[in-house]
Amino acid sequence: MQIVENWTMVTGKVEAVAPSGAWVDLSVRSLSEVAGFPSLLGPALGGMVRVLLPPGVAPPALSATVALRVRKVQGGALFAHPSPITLVSES
């Protein structure tokens, strides 16, 4: 399997946060393409995903609705871009 550089903007509600802050579980509300990159997350729409956060990125609060850039790597893990997570709204 060839690895393809890919990014998707994911918006979702934070359902769980690792005690260490290393990951968040999101219920995915919307997906949008990032210009110049394929999106590999289409099947995630409406489902739950676990996104690993890079060191130095503060995890969002539980129940917050957030938007972040995510890539899928070989093996299926999802990693957030190191840019800050955007708070869309609190619910």
Secondary structure as UniProt FT lines:
FT   STRAND          8..17
FT   TURN            19..20
FT   STRAND          23..33
FT   TURN            35..36
FT   HELIX           42..44
FT   TURN            45..46
FT   STRAND          48..52
FT   TURN            55..56
FT   TURN            62..63
FT   STRAND          64..72
FT   TURN            74..75
FT   STRAND          78..80
FT   STRAND          86..90
//
